[in-house]
Amino acid sequence: MDGSIDTLGALDGWQADGYAARVHYRGADDHYSVEFYEPSACVLYWKVKGDGETAVPVGRDTVPDPLRTRIREDLDAAGIDPDVERRSL
């Protein structure tokens, strides 16, 4: 591990947890949880239901562009290649 998780965790809203980091995003009507996993260099998007307890994984093509842009900017700020945000699982 190169410390990028700790750097990402220091950014606004992000929380680091071992080999992963997570941020929560609230748009006008939608709530998302976004996770970055360092070992596989991938980003997962979860849409959070209104109860705040239930989340389902969603494809990145359903995620609003401003959120995807913010995630790429945050990855870049943490020294992580922002193109990993576009990787398919």
C-alpha positions in Angstrom: 0.0 0.0 0.0 1.4 3.4 -1.0 -0.5 5.6 1.5 -3.0 6.9 -1.1 -5.9 5.6 1.0 -4.8 7.8 3.9 -4.5 10.8 1.6 -7.9 10.1 0.1 -9.3 9.7 3.6 -8.0 13.2 4.5 -10.1 14.8 1.8 -13.4 16.4 2.6 -16.1 13.8 3.3 -13.9 10.8 2.8 -13.2 8.1 5.4 -10.3 5.7 5.2 -10.7 2.1 6.4 -7.7 -0.1 5.9 -7.4 -0.7 2.1 -10.6 1.2 1.2 -12.0 4.7 1.4 -15.6 5.8 1.3 -17.5 9.1 0.8 -21.2 9.8 1.0 -22.9 12.1 -1.5 -26.3 13.7 -1.3 -27.7 15.3 -4.4 -31.1 16.9 -4.8 -33.1 13.7 -4.6 -30.5 10.9 -4.6 -28.0 9.6 -2.0 -24.9 7.7 -3.0 -22.1 5.9 -1.2 -18.9 5.7 -3.2 -16.1 3.3 -2.4 -12.5 3.1 -3.7 -10.6 -0.1 -3.1 -6.8 0.2 -3.3 -5.9 -3.5 -4.0 -8.0 -3.7 -7.1 -7.9 0.0 -8.0 -11.6 0.2 -8.5 -14.5 2.5 -7.6 -17.9 1.2 -6.7 -21.1 3.3 -6.6 -24.0 2.4 -4.3 -27.4 4.1 -4.4 -28.7 4.6 -0.8 -32.4 4.3 -0.2 -34.3 6.9 1.8 -34.0 4.9 5.0 -30.2 5.4 4.9 -29.7 1.7 5.8 -30.3 0.0 2.4 -27.9 0.4 -0.5 -27.7 -1.3 -3.9 -24.8 -1.2 -6.3 -25.4 0.8 -9.4 -23.7 1.1 -12.8 -21.6 4.2 -13.2 -23.6 5.2 -16.3 -26.6 5.9 -13.9 -24.5 8.1 -11.6 -24.8 11.9 -12.2 -21.8 13.3 -14.1 -21.0 16.0 -11.4 -20.5 13.2 -8.8 -18.3 11.2 -11.2 -16.3 14.3 -11.9 -15.8 15.0 -8.2 -14.7 11.4 -7.6 -12.1 11.6 -10.4 -10.9 15.0 -9.0 -10.6 13.5 -5.5 -8.7 10.5 -6.7 -6.3 12.7 -8.6 -5.8 14.9 -5.5 -4.9 11.8 -3.6 -2.3 10.7 -6.2 -4.5 8.0 -7.6 -4.9 7.7 -11.4 -8.4 9.2 -11.9 -9.0 6.9 -14.9 -9.6 4.0 -12.4 -13.1 5.6 -11.9 -14.0 4.6 -15.4 -12.9 0.9 -15.0 -15.6 -1.7 -15.4 -15.7 -4.5 -12.9 
